[in-house]
């Protein structure tokens, strides 16, 4: 699911309707309730006992309740409010050395026992064609533990009217600043996840995420030309406090960047002004430029050119959906491949506070952690889970297994993958001072990438030409082309941790049938030298 699909939910809203991928439409009050932990443990034990009794040598149970709320507005109207709930259990087993999986929405004692036995039967049937038994990296049982996203204010508890008033105020501010059209949306997620396994884990987790977003459009009525600017918000693993703070960075040329709080009204006002400026901005002249990339842009480049190609299943060729496998093959790990310059250290983690991927345990009961993928430019590791890590000589999972629903089987998913800040103190202004001919890019835009994650092209939201160390003005129609290792080896500087910010996606797609996951990517502003830039301007001739 991408942003267009998210906006398409504005056409949904009948009570009791089954919404594909989201569950049943429910009243807002339902979003405030929780399932009793004691009852979940009883159900988990029934499933574990039924599976092992049927011949499973391993079993894990995920009892999940997935709650979502959409508030969707345009100009002066609330177009829709949608609340959804999806609840059930997924049971994964190993029998005869082979995986089996079954899921059920019947959370009665008999229903969950039946699903567990079905998972074992599927595993045994699958074992006929299994050539090698599943090898699971060991995991110490966690016992009975609980964890929750450390939110200050549960967004589900905030009245819908308050949320709608905020969004309508955002729209009004954008219109007052010169926008012709604006839509704004708020998407709130609560995943109530219970995991139990024959390893001895009973893990209850309460995960919260929030994503405020808008699109502002300005029109030149004389020519019919129009330009838009999307919000510079990042989806976050936070509560409603994300929208109530006002921590920000003042960037060169009066631009505003946001850290762990977001002023949506302020951003929409600036977006309207910038959309008007884009109508008058000249098109870029193609050529080689030094690029200064803001974290609101860099996150997507990291996601596509590092995050996905360093998923071990893509490297091995086990996964090819959603843009293919990977050029970063196992021989490159052995040969200490120079993925980037010595300025580039990229790490994966599931523990950074406020991130979308932040949990205490992954969906196969592994305690989460941080680990390096690229260290000082050298490829040092991949992202791998329990049944993969032995392939690269590892003895423990990286803790990056995830399923987007109780009805989906868990598999290897991208962790938060981030560019480490520079070690020397350097501001964005300092970065720009050192550029003779360059472009400062803010916000993510369209992109394309090949089936090996090697050749790619990226756009953005805002583009500012840099001449002799100074911002010379706004330009338009910018896209840059890369070969992944050449691009990361062109990284000549990264700002320090005071500029470190997150971007991310609620809807990172993978697998068949497709699943989505939420993932953050952090970075400070970074410089890349001698990058090929093209113009995306459409010819009218």
C-alpha positions in Angstrom: 0.0 0.0 0.0 1.3 3.4 -0.9 0.2 7.0 -0.3 -2.4 6.9 -3.1 -4.0 3.8 -1.6 -4.0 5.5 1.8 -5.9 8.5 0.3 -8.3 6.1 -1.5 -9.6 5.1 1.9 -11.5 8.3 1.8 -14.1 6.4 -0.2 -14.7 3.9 2.6 -16.9 4.5 5.7 -19.9 2.2 6.1 -20.2 0.7 9.5 -19.4 -3.0 9.7 -17.8 -3.0 6.2 -14.8 -5.4 5.8 -12.0 -3.2 4.5 -9.3 -5.4 2.7 -6.0 -5.3 4.6 -7.5 -3.4 7.5 -10.3 -5.4 9.0 -13.8 -4.4 10.1 -15.0 -0.8 10.4 -15.9 -0.2 14.1 -17.0 2.7 16.4 -14.2 4.9 17.7 -14.9 3.7 21.3 -13.7 0.2 20.3 -10.2 1.6 19.6 -9.8 2.3 23.3 -10.3 -1.3 24.5 -7.8 -4.1 25.1 -7.9 -7.9 25.2 -7.2 -9.5 28.6 -3.6 -10.7 28.8 -4.6 -13.7 30.9 -7.0 -14.9 28.3 -4.3 -14.5 25.6 -2.0 -16.7 27.6 -4.6 -19.4 28.0 -5.2 -19.4 24.2 -1.5 -19.5 23.5 -1.0 -22.5 25.8 -3.9 -24.3 24.1 -2.2 -23.7 20.7 1.2 -24.7 21.9 0.0 -27.9 23.4 -2.2 -28.8 20.4 0.7 -28.3 18.0 3.3 -30.3 20.0 0.7 -33.0 20.6 0.2 -33.3 16.8 3.9 -33.7 16.2 5.4 -30.2 16.0 9.0 -29.8 17.3 8.6 -26.0 17.5 5.6 -23.7 17.7 4.9 -20.0 18.0 1.6 -18.2 18.4 0.8 -14.6 17.6 -2.5 -13.3 18.9 -2.9 -9.9 17.3 -5.4 -7.0 17.5 -4.7 -4.3 14.9 -6.5 -1.0 15.3 -6.4 1.9 12.8 -8.0 5.3 12.5 -8.0 7.6 9.4 -9.2 11.2 9.5 -9.4 12.6 6.0 -10.1 16.2 5.0 -10.0 18.5 2.0 -10.2 22.3 2.2 -13.1 23.1 4.5 -14.7 19.6 4.7 -14.0 16.4 6.6 -14.3 13.8 3.9 -14.2 10.8 6.0 -13.3 9.2 9.4 -12.6 5.4 9.3 -11.9 3.2 12.4 -10.9 -0.4 11.8 -10.2 -3.5 13.9 -8.7 -6.8 12.9 -8.2 -9.6 15.5 -7.2 -13.2 15.4 -4.3 -15.6 15.8 -1.5 -16.9 13.5 0.2 -20.2 14.4 3.6 -21.2 13.0 5.1 -24.6 13.5 8.0 -26.9 12.5 7.1 -30.5 11.9 9.3 -33.0 10.0 11.8 -30.2 9.7 9.4 -28.0 7.7 7.5 -24.9 8.3 3.7 -24.9 8.5 1.3 -22.0 9.2 -2.4 -21.5 9.8 -4.4 -18.5 11.0 -7.9 -18.1 12.5 -10.3 -15.4 13.6 -12.0 -17.9 15.9 -10.5 -17.2 19.3 -12.4 -19.9 21.1 -10.5 -22.7 22.8 -11.6 -25.1 20.1 -10.9 -22.7 17.3 -7.3 -22.0 18.2 -6.6 -25.7 18.8 -8.0 -26.5 15.4 -5.7 -24.0 13.7 -2.7 -25.3 15.5 -3.4 -28.9 14.3 -4.0 -27.5 10.8 -0.5 -25.8 10.9 1.1 -29.1 11.8 -0.8 -30.9 9.0 0.4 -28.3 6.5 4.0 -28.7 7.7 3.9 -32.4 7.3 2.5 -32.0 3.8 5.1 -29.5 2.9 7.9 -31.8 4.1 7.5 -34.1 1.1 9.3 -31.5 -1.0 11.7 -30.2 1.7 15.3 -30.8 0.8 16.9 -29.6 4.0 15.4 -29.2 7.5 14.8 -25.7 8.9 17.7 -24.5 11.1 16.6 -22.1 13.8 19.2 -20.0 15.6 18.7 -20.5 19.3 16.7 -18.1 21.4 16.4 -18.0 25.2 12.8 -17.9 26.3 11.8 -14.5 27.6 9.3 -15.7 30.2 6.3 -13.4 30.8 7.2 -9.9 29.8 5.4 -6.8 28.5 6.5 -3.7 26.5 4.7 -0.6 25.2 5.7 2.3 23.0 6.7 5.0 25.5 3.9 7.5 24.4 2.8 10.5 26.4 -0.7 10.8 24.9 -2.6 7.9 23.2 -3.8 9.3 19.9 -6.8 6.9 19.9 -8.1 8.7 23.0 -8.0 12.2 21.4 -11.6 13.1 20.3 -12.2 12.9 16.6 -13.4 16.5 16.6 -10.1 17.7 18.0 -8.2 15.9 15.2 -10.6 17.2 12.6 -10.3 20.7 13.9 -6.5 20.5 13.7 -6.6 19.3 10.1 -9.2 21.9 9.0 -7.0 24.5 10.7 -4.0 23.2 8.7 -6.1 23.5 5.5 -7.2 27.1 6.3 -3.6 28.2 7.0 -2.5 26.8 3.7 -5.3 28.5 1.8 -4.7 31.8 3.6 -1.0 31.5 2.4 -2.0 31.2 -1.2 -2.9 27.5 -1.8 -5.7 26.7 -4.2 -6.2 23.2 -3.0 -5.2 21.2 0.1 -6.0 17.9 1.6 -4.7 16.8 5.0 -4.9 13.4 6.7 -4.1 11.8 10.0 -3.4 8.0 10.3 -3.1 6.4 13.7 -2.1 2.8 14.4 -2.2 0.6 17.5 -0.9 -2.9 17.3 -1.7 -5.1 20.3 0.5 -8.1 19.8 1.0 -11.2 22.0 3.7 -13.8 21.2 4.2 -17.2 22.8 6.5 -20.0 21.8 7.7 -23.4 22.8 11.0 -21.6 23.7 9.3 -20.3 26.8 8.3 -16.8 25.8 5.0 -15.0 26.6 5.5 -11.5 25.3 2.8 -8.8 25.3 3.5 -5.6 23.3 1.5 -2.5 22.7 2.8 -0.6 19.7 1.7 2.9 18.7 2.4 4.9 15.5 1.2 8.2 14.0 1.4 9.8 10.6 0.1 13.3 9.8 0.3 14.3 6.2 -1.0 16.8 3.6 -0.6 17.9 0.0 -0.8 21.6 -0.9 -1.3 22.7 -4.5 -1.0 26.2 -6.1 -2.2 27.0 -9.6 -1.2 29.7 -12.1 -4.7 30.3 -13.6 -3.3 32.2 -16.6 -1.2 29.3 -17.8 -3.0 26.4 -16.1 0.4 25.3 -14.6 0.3 23.9 -11.1 2.8 22.8 -8.4 2.4 20.9 -5.2 4.3 20.3 -2.1 3.7 17.5 0.3 4.2 17.7 4.1 7.7 17.3 5.5 6.4 15.3 8.4 7.8 11.9 9.3 5.6 9.0 10.4 6.7 8.2 13.9 6.4 5.7 16.7 4.9 8.2 19.0 1.6 9.3 20.5 -0.4 12.5 19.9 2.4 14.5 21.6 4.1 14.5 18.2 1.6 17.0 17.0 1.6 19.1 20.2 5.3 20.0 20.5 7.2 22.6 18.6 10.8 21.5 18.4 12.3 22.6 15.1 15.5 23.5 13.3 15.9 26.7 11.3 17.8 25.6 8.2 19.6 27.8 5.5 17.4 30.2 3.6 14.8 30.3 6.4 13.7 26.7 5.8 12.3 24.7 8.7 13.2 21.1 9.7 11.5 19.0 12.4 12.9 16.7 15.0 10.7 14.7 17.4 7.7 17.1 17.2 5.9 18.5 14.3 4.0 21.8 13.8 1.6 20.8 10.9 0.0 24.2 10.6 3.4 25.9 10.2 4.6 23.4 7.7 1.4 23.8 5.6 1.8 27.6 5.6 5.3 27.3 4.3 4.2 24.6 1.8 1.7 27.0 0.2 4.3 29.7 -0.1 6.8 27.3 -1.6 4.3 25.9 -4.0 3.8 29.4 -5.3 7.5 29.9 -5.6 7.8 26.6 -7.5 5.5 28.0 -10.2 8.1 30.6 -11.0 11.2 28.6 -10.5 13.4 27.9 -13.5 14.1 24.3 -14.6 17.4 22.8 -13.6 20.2 22.7 -16.2 21.3 19.1 -16.5 24.9 18.3 -15.5 27.1 17.2 -12.6 26.3 18.7 -9.2 27.4 18.3 -5.6 24.2 17.3 -3.8 23.3 18.4 -0.2 20.5 16.1 0.9 18.2 16.9 3.8 17.1 13.9 6.0 13.5 14.4 4.8 14.9 13.3 1.4 17.8 11.0 2.3 15.6 8.5 4.1 14.1 7.2 0.8 17.5 6.9 -0.9 18.7 4.9 2.2 15.6 2.7 2.1 15.8 1.8 -1.6 19.6 1.6 -2.1 20.7 0.2 1.2 17.8 -1.1 3.2 16.3 -3.4 0.6 19.5 -4.7 -1.0 20.9 -5.7 2.4 17.9 -7.9 3.3 19.4 -11.4 3.3 16.5 -13.1 1.5 16.9 -10.7 -1.4 20.6 -11.4 -1.5 20.0 -15.1 -1.6 17.3 -14.8 -4.3 14.6 -16.1 -2.1 12.7 -12.8 -2.4 12.1 -10.8 -5.6 8.8 -9.1 -5.1 8.6 -5.3 -5.0 11.7 -4.5 -7.1 13.8 -7.6 -7.1 16.8 -9.2 -5.5 20.2 -7.6 -4.7 23.5 -6.8 -6.2 25.1 -7.0 -2.8 25.8 -10.8 -3.0 27.5 -12.9 -0.4 30.9 -12.7 -2.1 30.9 -9.0 -1.5 30.6 -9.6 2.3 33.5 -12.0 2.2 35.6 -9.6 0.0 34.9 -6.6 2.3 33.1 -4.7 -0.5 33.5 -0.9 -0.4 29.8 0.1 -0.4 30.6 3.7 0.4 33.2 6.2 1.4 34.8 6.2 4.9 32.2 8.8 5.9 29.4 6.2 5.5 28.4 4.0 8.5 24.9 2.6 8.1 23.3 0.7 10.9 20.1 -1.3 11.4 18.1 -1.3 14.6 14.8 -1.9 16.2 15.5 0.0 19.4 15.8 3.7 18.5 13.1 5.6 20.5 10.3 7.3 18.4 11.0 5.1 15.3 8.4 3.1 13.5 10.2 -0.1 13.9 10.9 0.3 17.7 9.8 -2.8 19.6 11.4 -4.9 22.4 10.9 -8.2 20.6 10.4 -9.1 17.0 7.6 -11.4 15.7 9.5 -14.6 16.5 10.4 -13.6 20.1 13.9 -12.3 19.5 15.0 -9.4 21.6 15.8 -6.5 19.3 19.1 -4.7 19.0 21.3 -2.4 16.8 23.9 -3.7 14.4 26.1 -2.3 11.6 25.5 -3.1 8.0 28.1 -0.8 6.5 31.0 0.3 8.7 33.3 3.2 7.6 32.2 2.4 4.0 32.7 -1.4 4.2 29.9 -4.0 3.9 29.9 -5.9 7.2 26.5 -7.6 7.6 23.0 -8.1 6.4 19.5 -8.3 8.0 18.7 -11.9 8.9 16.3 -13.8 11.0 16.4 -17.2 12.9 16.2 -19.6 9.9 18.6 -17.5 7.8 21.4 -16.4 9.9 23.3 -19.7 9.8 23.8 -19.1 6.0 26.2 -16.2 6.8 27.9 -18.0 9.7 25.8 -16.2 12.4 24.6 -17.8 15.6 21.8 -15.4 16.5 18.9 -13.6 14.7 19.1 -9.9 14.2 15.6 -9.6 15.5 14.0 -8.2 12.3 11.1 -10.7 11.7 7.7 -9.2 11.3 4.1 -9.9 10.0 1.7 -7.1 9.2 -1.3 -9.1 10.6 -2.2 -12.1 12.7 -3.3 -13.7 9.4 0.1 -13.3 7.7 3.1 -15.5 8.3 6.1 -13.6 9.7 9.2 -13.2 7.7 12.4 -11.1 7.3 11.6 -7.4 7.1 13.7 -4.3 7.0 14.7 -2.9 10.3 15.2 0.8 10.8 18.2 1.4 8.6 20.0 4.7 9.2 23.0 6.7 8.2 25.1 7.5 11.3 25.8 11.2 12.0 29.2 12.6 11.2 31.8 12.7 13.9 32.9 16.3 13.4 30.7 19.2 14.3 29.2 20.5 11.1 25.9 22.3 10.5 23.9 22.5 7.3 25.1 26.0 6.7 28.7 24.7 7.0 27.9 22.0 4.5 26.6 24.5 1.9 29.5 26.9 2.4 31.8 24.2 0.9 29.8 23.7 -2.3 30.7 25.6 -5.4 28.1 24.1 -7.8 25.4 22.1 -6.2 21.7 21.5 -5.3 20.1 21.4 -1.9 17.3 18.9 -1.9 14.5 18.7 0.7 11.7 16.1 0.9 11.1 12.8 -0.9 9.6 12.5 -4.4 9.2 10.0 -7.2 11.9 7.3 -7.7 12.7 4.3 -9.8 15.2 1.5 -9.2 16.2 -1.6 -11.1 15.8 -5.3 -10.1 19.2 -5.5 -8.5 18.9 -2.3 -6.5 21.9 -1.0 -8.4 20.7 1.7 -10.8 18.2 4.3 -9.5 16.8 7.8 -10.0 15.3 10.0 -7.3 13.3 13.3 -7.2 12.3 15.4 -4.3 10.0 18.2 -3.0 12.1 21.3 -2.9 15.3 22.1 -4.8 17.7 25.1 -4.2 20.6 25.8 -6.4 23.9 26.4 -4.6 26.5 28.7 -6.2 29.9 29.5 -4.6 28.8 28.4 -1.1 25.5 30.2 -1.1 21.9 29.3 -1.9 21.1 31.1 -5.1 17.4 30.4 -5.4 14.8 27.8 -6.0 14.9 25.6 -9.1 12.5 22.9 -10.4 12.4 19.6 -12.3 15.4 18.0 -10.6 16.1 14.3 -10.5 19.5 12.6 -9.9 20.7 9.3 -11.2 22.9 6.9 -9.3 24.7 3.6 -9.3 24.4 2.5 -5.7 28.1 2.0 -4.7 29.3 4.9 -6.8 26.8 7.2 -5.1 27.6 6.1 -1.5 31.3 6.3 -2.3 30.7 10.0 -3.4 29.6 10.9 0.1 32.1 13.4 1.3 30.5 14.8 4.5 27.7 14.2 7.0 26.5 16.7 9.5 26.8 15.9 13.2 24.1 14.5 15.5 22.5 17.9 16.2 21.0 17.7 12.7 19.9 14.0 13.0 16.3 13.5 11.9 14.0 10.7 10.8 12.0 10.0 7.7 10.1 6.8 7.0 7.3 4.8 5.5 4.1 3.3 6.9 3.7 1.1 3.9 7.0 -0.7 2.9 5.8 -3.5 0.6 7.4 -7.0 0.4 6.4 -10.6 -0.2 3.8 -12.6 -2.0 1.0 -12.3 -0.9 2.1 -8.8 -0.2 2.6 -7.4 3.2 3.5 -3.9 4.5 5.6 -2.8 7.4 6.5 0.5 9.0 10.1 1.5 9.0 12.1 4.7 9.9 15.4 5.9 8.5 17.5 8.4 10.3 20.3 10.6 9.0 21.9 14.0 9.3 22.2 16.2 6.2 24.8 14.7 3.9 26.9 15.8 0.8 27.5 13.7 -2.3 29.9 15.0 -4.9 29.7 14.9 -8.7 26.2 13.4 -9.0 24.5 13.3 -12.4 21.3 15.5 -12.5 18.7 15.5 -15.2 15.7 17.7 -15.9 12.3 16.2 -15.6 10.6 19.1 -17.3 8.0 18.0 -19.9 8.5 19.3 -23.5 5.6 21.1 -25.0 7.0 20.9 -28.5 
